Amino acid sequence: MKEAAGEANMTVITIVLIGIVAAVGALVVPRILNGIERKSCCQENGGVWYSSGCYNRANCSVNANGQITSCSGGQISTTC
C-alpha cells in the first residue's frame, strides 16, 4: 500500500511540474516571438534595432568591429 501511495505522490508532483513548465513557456515564448517580429520589421523597413527602438542607420555610430555603439535622433516608425 505504501508503494502505491508513493507512486501516486510522484505522479502528482510530475503533473504539477509539467504544469509549471508549460505556464512559464506560455508566458515567455510569446514575448520572445513579439520581440523577434518587431526587430525583423525594423530591418525590413531599412532601420536598425538598437536599445529597444528602431533607428535610421545613418543616425547610428559604429565602432571598429562594425557594432552599433549609439543611435541619436528620433526613432523611425514602422508599419508591420
C-alpha positions as CSV (number, residue, x, y, z in Angstrom):
1,M,0.0,0.0,0.0
2,K,2.9,2.4,0.8
3,E,4.4,1.8,-2.7
4,A,1.1,2.7,-4.4
5,A,0.8,5.9,-2.3
6,G,4.4,6.9,-3.2
7,E,3.8,6.4,-6.9
8,A,0.6,8.5,-6.7
9,N,2.6,11.3,-5.0
10,M,5.3,11.2,-7.6
11,T,2.6,11.3,-10.4
12,V,1.1,14.4,-8.8
13,I,4.4,16.0,-8.4
14,T,5.3,15.3,-12.1
15,I,1.9,16.7,-13.3
16,V,2.4,19.8,-11.2
17,L,5.9,20.3,-12.5
18,I,4.8,19.9,-16.1
19,G,2.1,22.4,-15.5
20,I,4.6,24.9,-14.1
21,V,6.9,24.5,-17.1
22,A,4.0,24.9,-19.5
23,A,2.8,28.0,-17.8
24,V,6.3,29.6,-17.8
25,G,6.6,28.7,-21.5
26,A,3.2,30.2,-22.3
27,L,4.3,33.5,-20.8
28,V,7.9,33.6,-22.2
29,V,7.5,32.3,-25.7
30,P,5.0,35.0,-27.0
31,R,7.3,37.8,-25.6
32,I,10.3,36.4,-27.5
33,L,8.3,36.0,-30.7
34,N,7.0,39.5,-30.4
35,G,10.5,40.9,-30.0
36,I,11.8,39.0,-33.0
37,E,8.8,40.3,-35.1
38,R,9.5,43.9,-34.1
39,K,13.2,43.6,-34.9
40,S,12.6,42.0,-38.3
41,C,10.0,44.6,-39.2
42,C,12.5,47.3,-38.4
43,Q,15.2,45.8,-40.6
44,E,12.7,45.2,-43.4
45,N,12.0,48.9,-43.4
46,G,15.6,49.9,-43.6
47,G,16.1,50.6,-40.0
48,V,18.4,49.2,-37.4
49,W,17.3,47.8,-34.0
50,Y,19.1,49.4,-31.1
51,S,18.2,49.6,-27.4
52,S,14.5,48.6,-27.8
53,G,14.0,51.0,-30.7
54,C,14.1,51.2,-34.5
55,Y,16.5,53.9,-35.8
56,N,17.7,55.1,-39.2
57,R,21.1,53.6,-39.8
58,A,22.6,57.0,-40.8
59,N,21.9,58.2,-37.2
60,C,23.9,55.5,-35.5
61,S,27.5,55.4,-34.5
62,V,29.5,52.2,-35.3
63,N,32.8,51.0,-33.7
64,A,35.8,49.4,-35.5
65,N,34.2,46.0,-35.2
66,G,31.0,47.1,-37.0
67,Q,28.9,47.1,-33.9
68,I,26.5,49.9,-33.2
69,T,27.5,51.9,-30.1
70,S,24.8,54.5,-30.0
71,C,21.9,56.0,-32.0
72,S,20.7,59.6,-32.0
73,G,17.7,61.3,-33.4
74,G,14.1,60.1,-33.2
75,Q,13.1,56.5,-33.7
76,I,11.6,55.7,-37.0
77,S,8.1,54.3,-37.1
78,T,7.4,51.1,-38.9
79,T,4.1,49.7,-40.0
80,C,4.1,45.9,-39.9
